[in-house]
Amino acid sequence: MSTPRPLIAGNWKMNGLAASLGEVRALIGALEDRSPGCRVAICPPATLLERLACSATGSALEVGGQDCRAETTGAFTGDVSAEMLRDCGANLVILGHSERRAGYGESNSVVASKVEAALMAGLEPIVCVGESLTEREAGTALSVVTSQVRGSLPAVLAGRIFAVAYEPVWAIGTGLTPTIEQIEEMHRAIRETLTQMFGEAGRVPPILYGGSVKPSNASEILGACEVGGALVGGASLKAVDFLGIISAA
């Protein structure tokens, strides 16, 4: 069973206007020159998704959404379905991000239903899991995260292409970073859970690390055991910073 290439995905969150597409064009040009040994994706806000996808056509850059509704259509003002993301040119989607879980009350079952919708639309899910500082300090981080993995990944994922992103909530946007030992411990626990759920197929999906990844720490983090890429926040907004992380993969 072949090991997939690392995935470096940029989550722009609620950042980016039309002028930001200049950063995308710079990134695409750089990727053409260096042929990276990893997959590279950007997940922009929905307002930029189609334009970014058009700019990325024919390039090595992949495009993803930041969330989707489980339903395909309906009276859900302001929401976006997986089919709509696919129609805009996306091939991936981030689901279960800690900001969605905490700010919008998304449960594991809600995330799992979104994963199913993404698969139906032909999107590759990046499913996020992670613990809070309180849970980390209480010594329950491993049980919390593995429970999220079990509850957020439906059985239909067996044999499908997807990724899990571990994001220690307390490290996002704070500048704090777990030790390499802590990262490896969690990634190993996630891998063990995946193999328990999906058998040998559970050894295939990359486990991304997401928590204040930047050029200065990317090489050490990406070299850690069971780290198969990164989900990058602020450092993905500027081509030069994002390239620094891509180069470390």
C-alpha positions as CSV (number, residue, x, y, z in Angstrom):
1,M,0.0,0.0,0.0
2,S,1.7,3.2,-1.2
3,T,2.2,6.2,1.1
4,P,0.5,9.3,-0.2
5,R,2.5,12.5,-0.8
6,P,2.4,15.0,2.1
7,L,-0.4,17.6,1.9
8,I,0.2,21.2,2.8
9,A,-3.1,23.0,2.9
10,G,-3.6,26.7,3.6
11,N,-6.8,27.8,5.5
12,W,-7.4,31.4,4.8
13,K,-10.3,31.6,7.2
14,M,-12.2,34.9,6.9
15,N,-9.3,36.7,5.1
16,G,-8.8,37.6,1.5
17,L,-10.2,40.0,-1.1
18,A,-9.7,40.1,-4.9
19,A,-6.2,41.7,-4.4
20,S,-5.2,38.5,-2.6
21,L,-5.3,36.6,-5.8
22,G,-1.9,38.2,-6.6
23,E,-0.4,36.0,-3.8
24,V,-2.0,33.0,-5.4
25,R,-0.5,33.8,-8.8
26,A,2.9,34.3,-7.2
27,L,2.5,30.9,-5.4
28,I,1.5,29.2,-8.7
29,G,4.5,30.6,-10.5
30,A,6.9,29.4,-7.7
31,L,5.4,25.9,-7.7
32,E,6.0,25.7,-11.5
33,D,9.6,26.5,-10.9
34,R,10.3,24.1,-8.1
35,S,8.1,21.0,-8.5
36,P,7.3,20.4,-4.8
37,G,7.4,16.9,-3.4
38,C,4.0,17.5,-1.7
39,R,0.5,18.4,-2.7
40,V,-0.4,22.0,-2.1
41,A,-3.8,23.4,-1.6
42,I,-5.5,26.7,-0.6
43,C,-8.9,26.9,1.1
44,P,-10.0,30.5,0.6
45,P,-13.3,32.2,1.7
46,A,-16.3,31.2,-0.5
47,T,-16.2,34.7,-2.1
48,L,-12.9,33.9,-3.7
49,L,-13.2,30.2,-4.4
50,E,-14.3,30.2,-8.0
51,R,-11.8,32.9,-9.0
52,L,-9.0,31.2,-7.2
53,A,-9.9,27.9,-8.9
54,C,-9.8,29.6,-12.3
55,S,-6.4,31.0,-11.5
56,A,-5.2,27.5,-10.5
57,T,-6.5,25.7,-13.5
58,G,-3.7,23.6,-15.1
59,S,-1.3,24.3,-12.1
60,A,-0.1,22.1,-9.2
61,L,-2.3,24.1,-6.8
62,E,-5.4,22.5,-5.5
63,V,-8.4,24.3,-4.1
64,G,-10.7,23.6,-1.2
65,G,-13.6,25.0,0.7
66,Q,-13.6,25.8,4.4
67,D,-16.9,24.1,5.4
68,C,-20.1,22.8,3.8
69,R,-23.6,22.0,4.8
70,A,-24.7,18.4,5.1
71,E,-27.8,18.9,3.0
72,T,-27.5,19.3,-0.8
73,T,-30.2,22.1,-1.1
74,G,-32.7,23.8,1.1
75,A,-33.7,26.9,3.0
76,F,-30.3,27.4,4.7
77,T,-29.6,31.1,4.2
78,G,-25.8,31.8,4.1
79,D,-24.7,28.2,3.9
80,V,-22.9,26.4,1.1
81,S,-23.4,22.8,0.0
82,A,-20.6,20.4,-0.9
83,E,-22.0,20.3,-4.5
84,M,-21.7,24.1,-4.7
85,L,-18.1,23.9,-3.6
86,R,-17.4,21.3,-6.3
87,D,-19.3,23.4,-8.9
88,C,-16.9,26.3,-8.0
89,G,-13.9,24.2,-8.7
90,A,-13.0,22.8,-5.3
91,N,-11.7,19.3,-4.9
92,L,-11.2,19.4,-1.1
93,V,-13.0,20.7,2.0
94,I,-12.1,21.4,5.6
95,L,-14.6,19.9,8.0
96,G,-14.9,20.0,11.8
97,H,-12.4,22.8,12.3
98,S,-12.1,23.8,16.0
99,E,-13.5,27.2,15.2
100,R,-16.6,25.5,13.8
101,R,-16.9,23.1,16.7
102,A,-16.5,25.8,19.3
103,G,-18.2,28.8,17.7
104,Y,-21.1,27.0,16.0
105,G,-21.5,24.0,18.3
106,E,-20.7,21.4,15.7
107,S,-20.8,17.9,17.2
108,N,-18.9,14.8,16.0
109,S,-22.2,13.6,14.4
110,V,-22.7,16.8,12.5
111,V,-19.1,16.7,11.2
112,A,-19.6,13.0,10.1
113,S,-22.8,14.0,8.2
114,K,-20.8,16.7,6.4
115,V,-18.1,14.2,5.5
116,E,-20.7,12.0,3.9
117,A,-22.0,15.0,1.9
118,A,-18.5,15.9,0.8
119,L,-17.8,12.4,-0.5
120,M,-21.1,12.3,-2.3
121,A,-20.1,15.5,-4.1
122,G,-16.7,14.2,-5.0
123,L,-14.7,16.2,-2.5
124,E,-11.8,15.0,-0.4
125,P,-12.5,15.8,3.3
126,I,-9.9,17.2,5.6
127,V,-11.4,16.3,9.0
128,C,-10.1,18.3,12.0
129,V,-9.7,17.1,15.5
130,G,-8.1,18.7,18.6
131,E,-8.1,19.4,22.3
132,S,-8.5,22.6,24.3
133,L,-5.9,23.8,26.8
134,T,-8.2,22.7,29.6
135,E,-8.4,19.2,28.2
136,R,-4.6,19.1,27.7
137,E,-4.0,20.2,31.3
138,A,-6.5,17.8,32.6
139,G,-4.6,14.9,30.9
140,T,-7.6,14.0,28.7
141,A,-6.2,15.2,25.4
142,L,-5.6,11.7,23.9
143,S,-9.1,10.4,24.8
144,V,-10.8,13.6,23.6
145,V,-9.0,13.5,20.2
146,T,-9.4,9.8,19.6
147,S,-13.1,10.1,20.5
148,Q,-13.4,12.9,17.9
149,V,-11.8,10.7,15.3
150,R,-14.2,7.9,16.0
151,G,-17.2,10.1,16.0
152,S,-16.4,12.4,13.1
153,L,-15.2,9.8,10.5
154,P,-18.1,7.7,9.1
155,A,-17.7,4.1,8.0
156,V,-18.2,5.2,4.4
157,L,-14.7,6.6,4.4
158,A,-13.2,3.1,4.3
159,G,-11.0,2.9,1.2
160,R,-11.7,6.6,0.3
161,I,-9.2,9.4,0.0
162,F,-9.2,11.8,3.0
163,A,-7.0,13.4,5.6
164,V,-7.2,14.0,9.3
165,A,-5.8,17.3,10.7
166,Y,-4.7,17.4,14.3
167,E,-5.0,21.0,15.6
168,P,-4.3,21.6,19.3
169,V,-6.9,24.3,19.9
170,W,-4.6,26.1,22.4
171,A,-1.9,26.5,19.7
172,I,-4.0,28.1,17.0
173,G,-3.1,31.7,16.5
174,T,-1.4,31.9,19.9
175,G,2.2,31.3,18.7
176,L,2.3,28.3,21.1
177,T,3.5,25.0,19.7
178,P,3.4,21.6,21.4
179,T,6.7,19.8,21.8
180,I,7.6,17.4,19.0
181,E,7.1,14.6,21.5
182,Q,3.5,15.8,22.2
183,I,2.8,16.0,18.4
184,E,4.2,12.5,17.8
185,E,2.2,11.0,20.7
186,M,-1.0,12.5,19.3
187,H,-0.4,11.5,15.7
188,R,0.5,8.0,16.7
189,A,-2.8,7.8,18.7
190,I,-4.7,9.0,15.7
191,R,-3.0,6.5,13.4
192,E,-3.8,3.7,15.8
193,T,-7.4,4.8,15.9
194,L,-7.6,4.9,12.1
195,T,-6.2,1.4,11.8
196,Q,-8.7,0.1,14.4
197,M,-11.5,1.7,12.4
198,F,-10.4,0.9,8.9
199,G,-7.9,-1.9,9.1
200,E,-4.8,-1.6,6.9
201,A,-6.5,1.2,4.9
202,G,-6.3,3.3,8.0
203,R,-2.5,3.5,7.5
204,V,-2.9,5.5,4.3
205,P,-4.6,8.8,5.1
206,P,-2.1,11.6,5.9
207,I,-2.4,13.1,9.4
208,L,-1.7,16.8,9.1
209,Y,-0.5,19.0,11.9
210,G,-2.3,22.3,12.3
211,G,-1.3,24.8,15.0
212,S,0.9,27.8,14.3
213,V,2.9,26.2,11.6
214,K,5.4,28.7,10.1
215,P,8.6,28.6,8.0
216,S,10.8,28.6,11.1
217,N,9.3,25.5,12.7
218,A,7.9,23.6,9.6
219,S,11.0,21.4,9.0
220,E,11.0,20.0,12.5
221,I,7.3,19.5,12.7
222,L,7.0,17.9,9.2
223,G,9.9,15.6,10.1
224,A,8.1,14.2,13.1
225,C,6.7,10.6,13.1
226,E,3.3,10.2,11.5
227,V,3.1,13.9,10.4
228,G,1.9,13.7,6.8
229,G,1.6,17.4,6.1
230,A,0.2,20.6,7.6
231,L,-2.9,22.7,7.8
232,V,-1.6,26.2,7.8
233,G,-3.4,29.3,8.9
234,G,-1.9,32.8,8.8
235,A,1.3,31.8,7.2
236,S,-0.6,30.7,4.1
237,L,-1.8,34.2,3.3
238,K,1.5,35.3,1.9
239,A,3.2,33.3,-0.9
240,V,6.7,33.7,0.5
241,D,5.7,32.4,3.9
242,F,3.7,29.5,2.5
243,L,6.5,28.5,0.2
244,G,8.8,28.4,3.2
245,I,6.6,25.7,4.7
246,I,6.1,23.9,1.4
247,S,9.9,23.7,0.9
248,A,10.2,21.9,4.2
249,A,7.8,19.1,3.2
